[in-house]
């Protein structure tokens, strides 16, 4: 199984290519949706890496793929500017999942 990157900047793609991960740079919502459709249709792709900003452009599509497809696994990654998530996002996620405030 291969990994595939869908990024919104060339720097992230360049870094991932150095690690042997192929990918594409897109900016518009339609481009992101098309890239995701192609990645889902390719049986060789097991993991799709997406920058956080692109996931924010198509949350409905990403959610649909995660709920209805076993593969590929979609993983959100920060871009070269770092994460845009709040520092305690993991604690909030766990608290929501188990229903307890930690």
Secondary structure, DSSP 8 states (H G I E B T S, - for coil): -EEEEEESSHHHHHHHHHTT-EEEE--SHHHHHHHHHHHHH-TTEEEEEEEHHHHHH-HHHHHHHHHH-SSSEEEEE-BTTB--S-TTHHHHHHHHHHT---
